[in-house]
Every structure is written in C-alpha cells, then in structure tokens.
Amino acid sequence: IRKYSELNEQQFPALVAYLKSRYNPTTVNIRLRGIRTFLNYLVSKGYVKELPFKVKQIKIDRPLPKFLKPEELENIYKLVPTDTLLPVFKTFETTGMRLAELSNSRREGDFIYVEKSKGRKERIIAIPKKNIIDYDRAKELNYDRHYISHKFTYYAKLAGIKNKTLHSLRHTFALNTLLRCNNIQLVKEALGHSSLSVTEIYLRFPVDYLKQVFSNQLENQNTTFEMTGNA
C-alpha cells in the first residue's frame, strides 16, 4: 500500500514508454484503461487520497478501411453457393449492416430498419430493389453470425484475397455510398455511427481514386443518390 502512495505524475511517461516497448499501440491503450480502472479503485477504497496521475490514451493512427474491389467481390462470389450464403453476403454488401444487426432488422418496402444497432438507436437503410430478394432469403436462412463470418473469411482466402473479413463489406458499402451521394453525413446515418468523426476516416480516400475503383460497378447500379459537389 505504501508504494501506491508514492506514485506521482512524473512516473506516467516512464510507464507509457515501458508499455510501448512491449506492446502494439492498441494493446498499450487496453493496458492503460486497466491501469486507470485500478487507480480509481484504489481511490474509492481509500488506499490513496487522489489519483497520482491522469491516465491518457496514446494516439493511434487509424488504419484505412479494408474495402473490397469489385473484382475481388466477383472472385469471392464465384465460389459461394448461390442459394444460401451468396444472398447473405450480398445483403451485408448492399446494406452495410454490422454482423450482429441482420437478426435485429426488418424490411418495410425498400427500406431496412435496424432495431437494435450500436448505440441503441433505430436507423433506416435504403436497399436496392434487386437486392430485396437477397435480404429476404438471408432472414429466412437465419444463420448464426459466427458461421457467416467464418465462411466469408474462408471463401475470401480460397479466392486468394488476404486480410479481408465480412466487415470489409461494410467498408465497401461506406465508400460506395460516399461516392454516390457525396455526403459524409448520409454515410454516417447509413452506418449508424455515433459521431461524424468516426465516419470521416472514409474521406481519406481521394474521390478520383474511388471513381476509378468503382467506376464499372457504379455504372451498373440504380441508385437514388446524386452527386452534388466535391468531397
């Protein structure tokens, strides 16, 4: 207990340096959150009178979204059973839902209502008419979410595509939506993000680059969005 009382703010930089020498940045922040919780516990129990230092998270460069190019999706979909998993994967591609959200969603006409999304707020997603049949089939199959995730990773690797998961479909949806509507606020609402700062990571891709990547796909899509300016 005596050693706890000897802690002071000058020791925090040394603590961070030690953690950085052993762990990656994400793990460092996990350890720091644990330390902060422990220090708050010491204060609550009266072992120390006040926090010896303020535990601050280190800054992490957020990685770029891992989206799938149209040719990559095509190579994956060629391998997937057309009457079972393919409609499920296409549903995630065209709605941008999180893995756990499919079971908590319903369709009304051309719109998907996600009832229990992250943040506990219902949101509405427009679904292309041609993909309504995919969504209805996905709901009918009602696969376990871990099974869906595992099978997508399996088929991606089988197609020779590394480091891409089912969540990559959400990133793909986000970039497609940004390119079609040119409105980051609409992308935020479609993804169900709690703040715009989370969505702004998608702005790190130049619009001209996105147009080049998704040009053929965009030409074949019927969309209700219109480009209204520059990103």
Salt bridges, closest charged atoms under 4 A:
GLU6 OE2 - ARG2 NH1 2.47
GLU72 OE1 - LYS164 NZ 3.53
GLU101 OE2 - ARG98 NH1 2.64
GLU101 OE1 - ARG123 NH2 2.81
GLU108 OE2 - ARG106 NE 2.98
ASP110 OD2 - LYS129 NZ 2.65
GLU115 OE2 - ARG106 NH1 3.06
GLU122 OE2 - ARG106 NH1 3.09
ASP136 OD1 - ARG107 NE 2.93
GLU140 OE2 - ARG137 NH1 3.15
GLU189 OE2 - LYS188 NZ 3.24
